Amino acid sequence: MNADFCHSRRHFLGTSAFNLSALGLATLLRDDGLLAAEKPPLAPVVYDTLPKKPHHEPRAKAMISLFMGGGPSHMDMFDPKPMLNKWDGKLFPGGEIKFDNSGGATRTVMGSPFKFTKHGQSGIEMSELVPHMGGIADDICLVRSMNLKGIRNHVAGMKAMDTGTGLNGRPALGSWITYGLGSESRDLPAFVALVIRKNPPGSPFWSSGLLPSIYQGTHVREQEPRIMNLDAPDYLQGSAQERQLAFLERVNSRHLAQHPGELDLQARIASYQLAARMQTAATDALDVGKESEATRRLYGADNTTTKPLAEACIIARRLVERGVRFVQIWDYSWDMHENINEALVKRCAASDQPSAALVKDLKARGMLDSTLVFWGGEMGRLPVIQTRGKNGKPGRDHNTDGFSIWLAGGGVKNGHIHGATDEWGLFATEGVVHHHDYLSTVLHLFGLEEKKLAYKRNGRAETLLNGQPGRVVTELLA
């Protein structure tokens, strides 16, 4: 036998051992029916915020969420409980009370010092603390039966209301909606988060989580500049910036073509492009000074007490008006373990007028039918006293077993009360709405089905609820 031939054969077998093993394995898998069918090569997946079709006809096209983090006291604002005043100062006669913070916890019933009256043709009872919200009673759907299924603290509760779970790393509701529907604006972010007073703990709650980062919320600050690093420095403004952006566009496009499927790279390039377009569009949208005197007066924008939320609400309306899909206002200032009877008066005074004005303004502009408004937090408060402050003035601990939120516009009933808590305001007992149900209902109003709104990652279809039970609360729908 020719030596060269033997050498070539040995060389072939030696260098091909792994290839031959792979061929043998593939044959065995094929014979056992375990080898997946060969798939044609797929084009690179591109994620963007271009408008997309919903799964069914939507009622809402945009959402403004007024998230009052910390736990607004439902029995002092939206859910009158005469039994509390009857038993005020006495020991709670019921069963176990679940305290989140044992410091200063008691079983002494605490009545509400605030009077409730009926409002509008619907006759919805609300506290004297929120007279402006009382003025929109016929435009809201008041849900008195929210429940978080055992979650008791703020961070986990806010995550549950915003992402479907109390765990880290999940996409926010705004990210899922913009992933499913995109935006009607090319010059503004699809998802905006406005934070007033202070960041909520564990923020950001506007993260895109496992979704491509192009769907994360853009943080807008309470003070100027509302968006950091938006404007170019003086030496780059005008034609100099235009030339630089054109050059970067060519470089980025060539680099992206060499790295198809790199989602973070796609998102980063898209954010640069958006930032350039935003320099004009965002500056205009965030300029509340362009509003009329009558509008500023409606919201209370020139009153130091109401100004922070008033300006945030005006900006939210201006953004939605310009095609932004989801605007989230965060006000984490409602946690009142002590001195609640004074603290709640101040907080309602700062929030009542702007919140109601947003609904009135959207309605007057013909936008309310297509814009869903949410007002509420991640919990309510307990019916018993908590005193943990040095001044000894009573507060209330957390209650996630029964609390109130309200919705307006976007396809929900108006002038309607849904559900109820027990006579103490402790547990949701009728028409219970869990946070999974709330999120499923919001998606439904946008024409999206939770199980179909999926993002495939590592062979797994991820959804907002990820297999957790959630129903569309049809009783809320108009």
C-alpha positions as CSV (number, residue, x, y, z in Angstrom):
1,M,0.0,0.0,0.0
2,N,1.3,3.4,-0.9
3,A,2.8,5.1,2.2
4,D,1.3,8.5,1.2
5,F,-2.2,6.9,1.0
6,C,-1.8,5.3,4.5
7,H,-0.6,8.6,5.9
8,S,-3.5,10.4,4.4
9,R,-6.0,7.9,5.7
10,R,-4.6,8.0,9.2
11,H,-4.6,11.8,9.1
12,F,-8.2,11.8,7.9
13,L,-9.4,9.5,10.7
14,G,-7.3,11.3,13.3
15,T,-8.5,14.8,12.5
16,S,-12.1,13.8,11.9
17,A,-12.7,11.8,15.1
18,F,-15.0,14.4,16.6
19,N,-16.8,14.9,13.3
20,L,-17.4,11.1,12.9
21,S,-18.7,10.9,16.5
22,A,-21.1,13.8,15.7
23,L,-22.3,11.9,12.6
24,G,-22.8,8.8,14.7
25,L,-24.7,10.6,17.4
26,A,-26.9,12.3,14.8
27,T,-27.7,8.9,13.2
28,L,-28.7,7.5,16.6
29,L,-30.9,10.5,17.4
30,R,-32.5,10.3,14.0
31,D,-33.3,6.6,14.4
32,D,-34.8,7.2,17.9
33,G,-36.9,10.1,16.5
34,L,-35.2,12.6,18.7
35,L,-33.5,14.7,16.1
36,A,-35.3,18.0,15.4
37,A,-36.2,18.7,11.8
38,E,-33.7,20.9,10.0
39,K,-34.8,24.6,10.0
40,P,-34.0,27.0,7.3
41,P,-31.8,29.9,8.3
42,L,-33.7,32.8,9.8
43,A,-33.2,36.5,9.2
44,P,-31.9,38.4,12.2
45,V,-34.7,39.5,14.5
46,V,-35.0,43.3,14.8
47,Y,-36.7,44.9,17.8
48,D,-38.2,48.4,17.4
49,T,-41.0,50.7,18.6
50,L,-42.8,51.0,15.3
51,P,-46.6,50.7,15.6
52,K,-47.8,47.1,15.7
53,K,-51.2,45.5,15.4
54,P,-52.9,44.3,18.6
55,H,-54.4,40.8,19.0
56,H,-58.0,42.2,19.0
57,E,-59.7,45.5,18.7
58,P,-58.3,47.8,21.6
59,R,-60.2,50.2,23.7
60,A,-57.1,52.0,25.0
61,K,-54.3,53.4,22.9
62,A,-52.3,54.9,25.7
63,M,-52.1,54.8,29.5
64,I,-51.2,57.2,32.3
65,S,-50.4,55.5,35.6
66,L,-50.5,57.7,38.7
67,F,-48.8,55.3,41.1
68,M,-49.0,56.4,44.7
69,G,-46.4,54.2,46.3
70,G,-46.5,53.6,50.0
71,G,-50.2,52.7,50.5
72,P,-53.0,55.3,50.4
73,S,-55.4,54.6,53.3
74,H,-58.5,53.3,51.6
75,M,-60.8,53.5,54.7
76,D,-59.9,57.2,55.0
77,M,-60.3,58.1,51.3
78,F,-62.5,55.7,49.2
79,D,-64.0,52.9,51.3
80,P,-66.1,54.2,54.3
81,K,-66.3,51.9,57.3
82,P,-68.7,53.0,60.0
83,M,-67.7,50.0,62.1
84,L,-64.3,51.5,62.7
85,N,-65.8,54.6,64.3
86,K,-68.2,52.5,66.3
87,W,-65.3,50.5,67.7
88,D,-62.8,53.4,67.8
89,G,-60.4,52.9,70.8
90,K,-61.6,49.4,71.5
91,L,-59.8,46.1,70.9
92,F,-60.4,44.6,67.5
93,P,-62.9,41.7,68.0
94,G,-62.0,39.8,64.9
95,G,-59.3,37.2,64.1
96,E,-55.7,37.4,63.3
97,I,-54.3,40.7,61.9
98,K,-51.2,40.4,59.7
99,F,-48.7,43.1,60.5
100,D,-45.9,43.9,58.2
101,N,-44.1,46.0,60.7
102,S,-44.4,44.9,64.3
103,G,-43.0,48.1,65.8
104,G,-45.8,49.7,67.7
105,A,-48.4,47.2,66.4
106,T,-51.6,47.1,68.4
107,R,-55.1,45.6,68.1
108,T,-56.8,48.9,69.0
109,V,-59.3,49.9,66.4
110,M,-58.8,53.3,64.8
111,G,-61.8,55.1,63.4
112,S,-61.5,57.6,60.5
113,P,-61.9,61.3,61.5
114,F,-62.8,62.2,57.9
115,K,-66.4,62.5,56.7
116,F,-67.7,60.7,53.6
117,T,-70.3,62.1,51.2
118,K,-71.9,60.8,48.0
119,H,-70.8,62.4,44.7
120,G,-72.3,62.7,41.3
121,Q,-75.2,60.8,39.8
122,S,-73.5,57.6,40.6
123,G,-73.5,58.4,44.3
124,I,-70.0,57.1,45.0
125,E,-68.9,57.9,48.5
126,M,-65.6,59.5,49.0
127,S,-63.8,61.3,51.8
128,E,-63.6,65.0,52.4
129,L,-59.9,64.6,51.8
130,V,-60.5,64.2,48.0
131,P,-63.2,66.7,47.0
132,H,-61.8,67.1,43.4
133,M,-61.8,63.3,42.9
134,G,-65.4,63.4,44.2
135,G,-66.0,65.8,41.3
136,I,-65.1,63.1,38.8
137,A,-67.0,60.3,40.5
138,D,-69.1,59.8,37.4
139,D,-66.0,59.3,35.2
140,I,-64.2,56.7,37.3
141,C,-64.4,53.0,38.0
142,L,-63.6,52.6,41.7
143,V,-62.2,49.1,42.6
144,R,-62.6,48.5,46.4
145,S,-61.4,44.9,46.3
146,M,-57.7,44.7,45.4
147,N,-55.6,42.0,46.9
148,L,-51.9,41.0,46.5
149,K,-52.1,37.4,47.6
150,G,-49.8,37.5,50.6
151,I,-47.3,40.1,49.5
152,R,-46.9,42.5,52.4
153,N,-44.0,45.0,51.8
154,H,-43.6,48.0,49.6
155,V,-40.9,46.8,47.1
156,A,-42.5,43.4,46.4
157,G,-45.9,45.0,46.2
158,M,-44.9,47.7,43.7
159,K,-43.1,45.1,41.6
160,A,-46.2,42.9,41.7
161,M,-48.5,45.7,40.5
162,D,-46.0,46.7,37.9
163,T,-44.4,43.5,36.7
164,G,-46.7,40.7,37.9
165,T,-44.4,39.3,40.5
166,G,-42.5,40.5,43.6
167,L,-39.2,39.2,42.2
168,N,-36.4,41.1,40.5
169,G,-35.6,41.3,36.8
170,R,-39.1,41.2,35.3
171,P,-40.2,43.7,32.7
172,A,-42.5,46.6,33.7
173,L,-46.1,46.8,32.4
174,G,-45.1,49.7,30.2
175,S,-42.3,47.7,28.6
176,W,-44.7,44.8,27.8
177,I,-47.2,47.2,26.2
178,T,-44.6,49.0,24.1
179,Y,-43.1,45.6,23.1
180,G,-46.5,44.5,21.9
181,L,-47.8,47.7,20.3
182,G,-44.8,50.0,19.7
183,S,-45.4,53.8,19.7
184,E,-47.2,56.3,17.5
185,S,-44.3,58.7,18.0
186,R,-40.9,58.4,16.3
187,D,-39.5,61.5,18.0
188,L,-40.4,60.6,21.7
189,P,-39.8,57.5,23.8
190,A,-42.6,54.9,23.8
191,F,-42.5,54.6,27.6
192,V,-41.8,57.4,30.0
193,A,-41.4,57.4,33.8
194,L,-41.8,60.7,35.7
195,V,-40.6,60.6,39.3
196,I,-41.7,63.2,41.8
197,R,-40.5,63.8,45.4
198,K,-38.2,60.8,45.6
199,N,-37.4,57.5,43.8
200,P,-39.4,54.5,45.0
201,P,-37.2,51.9,46.9
202,G,-35.7,49.3,44.7
203,S,-36.3,51.4,41.6
204,P,-36.3,51.5,38.7
205,F,-39.7,50.1,38.2
206,W,-39.5,51.1,34.5
207,S,-37.0,48.4,33.6
208,S,-37.4,46.3,30.5
209,G,-36.0,43.3,32.4
210,L,-35.5,40.3,30.1
211,L,-37.0,42.2,27.1
212,P,-34.6,44.0,24.8
213,S,-33.5,47.3,26.4
214,I,-35.2,49.4,23.7
215,Y,-38.4,48.8,25.7
216,Q,-37.2,50.3,29.0
217,G,-38.8,53.5,30.3
218,T,-37.1,56.8,29.9
219,H,-36.6,58.6,33.2
220,V,-38.0,62.1,33.3
221,R,-37.0,64.1,36.4
222,E,-39.1,66.5,38.5
223,Q,-36.5,69.3,38.1
224,E,-34.7,70.8,35.1
225,P,-33.2,69.4,33.1
226,R,-35.9,66.9,33.1
227,I,-33.9,64.5,30.8
228,M,-30.2,64.5,31.6
229,N,-27.6,65.0,28.8
230,L,-30.2,65.6,26.1
231,D,-28.8,68.7,24.5
232,A,-25.5,68.8,22.7
233,P,-22.7,71.0,24.1
234,D,-22.4,74.4,22.4
235,Y,-19.5,73.5,20.2
236,L,-21.5,70.6,18.7
237,Q,-24.8,72.3,18.0
238,G,-26.0,73.0,14.5
239,S,-24.3,71.6,11.4
240,A,-21.4,70.2,13.5
241,Q,-23.7,67.9,15.3
242,E,-25.5,67.0,12.0
243,R,-22.2,65.9,10.5
244,Q,-21.2,63.9,13.6
245,L,-24.5,62.1,13.7
246,A,-24.3,61.2,10.0
247,F,-20.9,59.8,10.5
248,L,-22.0,57.8,13.6
249,E,-25.0,56.5,11.7
250,R,-22.6,55.1,9.0
251,V,-20.2,53.6,11.5
252,N,-23.0,52.1,13.6
253,S,-24.8,50.6,10.6
254,R,-21.7,48.9,9.4
255,H,-20.9,47.6,12.9
256,L,-24.5,46.3,13.3
257,A,-24.3,44.5,9.9
258,Q,-21.2,42.7,11.2
259,H,-22.9,41.7,14.4
260,P,-26.5,40.6,13.5
261,G,-28.8,39.7,16.4
262,E,-26.9,41.7,19.0
263,L,-30.0,43.1,20.8
264,D,-28.1,45.4,23.2
265,L,-26.3,46.9,20.2
266,Q,-29.5,47.4,18.4
267,A,-31.1,49.1,21.4
268,R,-28.1,51.3,22.0
269,I,-28.0,52.5,18.4
270,A,-31.8,53.1,18.4
271,S,-31.4,55.1,21.7
272,Y,-28.8,57.3,20.1
273,Q,-31.0,57.9,17.1
274,L,-34.0,58.7,19.3
275,A,-32.0,61.0,21.5
276,A,-31.1,63.1,18.4
277,R,-34.7,63.4,17.4
278,M,-35.8,64.1,21.0
279,Q,-33.7,67.3,21.2
280,T,-36.5,69.2,19.6
281,A,-39.6,67.0,20.3
282,A,-38.9,66.3,24.0
283,T,-38.0,69.9,24.8
284,D,-41.4,71.0,23.4
285,A,-43.4,68.2,25.0
286,L,-41.9,68.8,28.5
287,D,-42.4,72.6,28.4
288,V,-45.4,73.1,30.7
289,G,-45.0,76.8,30.3
290,K,-46.7,76.6,26.9
291,E,-50.0,75.6,28.6
292,S,-52.7,78.2,29.0
293,E,-53.4,80.0,32.3
294,A,-56.8,78.2,32.5
295,T,-55.1,74.8,32.2
296,R,-52.5,75.6,34.8
297,R,-55.2,76.8,37.1
298,L,-57.2,73.6,36.5
299,Y,-54.2,71.4,37.6
300,G,-53.0,73.7,40.3
301,A,-49.6,74.1,38.6
302,D,-48.9,77.5,40.2
303,N,-49.7,76.4,43.7
304,T,-46.6,75.2,45.6
305,T,-48.5,72.4,47.2
306,T,-49.9,70.9,44.1
307,K,-47.2,71.9,41.6
308,P,-45.1,68.7,41.5
309,L,-47.9,66.4,40.6
310,A,-49.7,69.0,38.6
311,E,-46.7,69.5,36.3
312,A,-46.1,65.8,36.0
313,C,-49.8,65.3,35.0
314,I,-49.6,68.0,32.4
315,I,-46.4,66.5,30.9
316,A,-48.1,63.1,30.9
317,R,-51.0,64.5,28.9
318,R,-48.7,66.4,26.5
319,L,-46.7,63.2,25.9
320,V,-49.8,61.0,25.2
321,E,-51.1,63.8,23.0
322,R,-47.9,63.4,20.9
323,G,-48.1,59.6,20.6
324,V,-46.3,58.2,23.6
325,R,-47.8,54.9,24.6
326,F,-47.3,54.6,28.3
327,V,-46.5,57.3,30.9
328,Q,-45.9,56.3,34.5
329,I,-45.9,58.9,37.4
330,W,-44.3,57.7,40.6
331,D,-45.0,59.4,43.9
332,Y,-43.6,57.4,46.7
333,S,-44.9,59.4,49.7
334,W,-47.9,57.5,51.1
335,D,-46.3,55.3,53.8
336,M,-47.9,56.5,57.0
337,H,-47.0,54.3,60.0
338,E,-47.4,57.3,62.3
339,N,-49.2,60.6,62.5
340,I,-51.5,59.5,59.6
341,N,-54.3,62.0,60.4
342,E,-52.0,64.9,59.7
343,A,-49.8,63.3,57.0
344,L,-52.7,62.1,54.9
345,V,-54.3,65.5,54.9
346,K,-51.1,67.0,53.4
347,R,-50.6,64.2,50.9
348,C,-54.2,64.4,49.6
349,A,-54.0,68.2,49.4
350,A,-51.0,67.8,47.1
351,S,-52.5,65.0,44.9
352,D,-56.3,65.4,44.8
353,Q,-56.6,68.4,42.4
354,P,-54.0,67.4,39.8
355,S,-55.3,63.8,39.7
356,A,-58.8,64.9,39.0
357,A,-57.7,67.6,36.6
358,L,-56.0,65.0,34.4
359,V,-59.2,63.1,33.9
360,K,-61.2,66.4,33.3
361,D,-58.6,67.6,30.8
362,L,-58.4,64.4,28.9
363,K,-62.2,64.3,28.7
364,A,-62.4,67.9,27.5
365,R,-59.9,67.2,24.7
366,G,-61.6,64.0,23.6
367,M,-58.8,61.8,24.7
368,L,-60.2,60.0,27.7
369,D,-62.0,57.3,25.7
370,S,-58.7,56.1,24.3
371,T,-56.5,56.8,27.4
372,L,-56.6,54.6,30.4
373,V,-55.8,56.4,33.7
374,F,-54.8,54.4,36.8
375,W,-54.7,55.9,40.3
376,G,-53.6,53.9,43.3
377,G,-50.7,52.1,45.1
378,E,-49.5,48.7,46.0
379,M,-51.5,48.5,49.3
380,G,-53.9,50.1,51.7
381,R,-53.7,50.4,55.5
382,L,-54.9,48.4,58.5
383,P,-58.0,49.3,60.6
384,V,-56.0,49.3,63.9
385,I,-53.5,51.7,65.4
386,Q,-49.8,51.7,64.9
387,T,-47.7,54.0,67.1
388,R,-44.0,53.9,66.5
389,G,-43.2,57.6,66.5
390,K,-41.8,59.5,69.4
391,N,-44.7,61.9,69.3
392,G,-47.1,59.0,69.9
393,K,-49.5,60.1,67.2
394,P,-51.1,57.1,65.6
395,G,-50.6,55.7,62.1
396,R,-51.6,52.5,60.2
397,D,-49.5,49.6,59.1
398,H,-49.7,48.0,55.6
399,N,-52.6,46.0,54.3
400,T,-52.4,44.2,51.0
401,D,-55.4,41.9,51.6
402,G,-57.9,44.6,50.7
403,F,-57.4,48.1,49.3
404,S,-58.8,50.5,46.7
405,I,-57.6,51.8,43.3
406,W,-59.5,53.7,40.6
407,L,-59.4,53.6,36.8
408,A,-60.8,56.0,34.2
409,G,-61.3,56.1,30.4
410,G,-59.8,53.5,28.1
411,G,-62.8,51.2,28.0
412,V,-63.7,50.9,31.7
413,K,-67.1,51.6,33.2
414,N,-67.6,55.1,34.6
415,G,-69.5,56.0,37.8
416,H,-69.1,52.4,38.9
417,I,-68.0,50.7,42.1
418,H,-66.6,47.2,41.8
419,G,-66.1,44.8,44.8
420,A,-66.0,45.3,48.5
421,T,-64.0,44.7,51.6
422,D,-65.4,43.4,54.9
423,E,-66.9,45.8,57.5
424,W,-63.4,46.5,58.9
425,G,-61.7,47.2,55.5
426,L,-59.4,44.4,56.3
427,F,-60.0,41.8,53.6
428,A,-61.4,42.0,50.0
429,T,-64.5,39.8,50.2
430,E,-66.6,40.6,47.0
431,G,-65.4,40.7,43.4
432,V,-61.8,40.2,44.5
433,V,-59.2,41.6,42.0
434,H,-55.7,40.2,42.4
435,H,-52.8,42.0,40.8
436,H,-52.6,39.3,38.1
437,D,-56.2,40.1,37.2
438,Y,-55.6,43.8,37.1
439,L,-52.6,43.4,34.7
440,S,-54.5,40.9,32.5
441,T,-57.4,43.5,32.3
442,V,-55.0,46.3,31.3
443,L,-53.5,44.2,28.5
444,H,-57.0,43.3,27.3
445,L,-58.0,46.9,27.1
446,F,-55.0,47.5,24.8
447,G,-56.1,44.6,22.6
448,L,-53.4,42.3,23.9
449,E,-53.8,38.7,25.2
450,E,-51.3,37.9,27.9
451,K,-50.5,34.4,26.7
452,K,-49.9,35.6,23.1
453,L,-47.8,38.6,24.2
454,A,-44.7,36.4,24.5
455,Y,-41.0,37.0,24.2
456,K,-38.9,33.9,23.3
457,R,-35.7,33.6,25.2
458,N,-33.5,30.5,25.4
459,G,-36.2,28.4,23.9
460,R,-38.8,29.6,26.5
461,A,-41.8,31.8,25.8
462,E,-41.8,34.5,28.5
463,T,-45.0,36.5,29.3
464,L,-46.1,39.1,31.7
465,L,-47.6,36.6,34.2
466,N,-45.5,33.6,33.1
467,G,-48.1,31.0,33.8
468,Q,-49.5,32.6,36.9
469,P,-53.3,32.8,37.0
470,G,-54.9,36.0,35.9
471,R,-58.3,36.8,34.5
472,V,-59.7,39.7,32.5
473,V,-62.1,41.4,35.0
474,T,-65.0,41.8,32.5
475,E,-67.1,43.5,35.3
476,L,-64.9,46.5,34.9
477,L,-65.3,46.9,31.2
478,A,-67.7,49.3,29.6
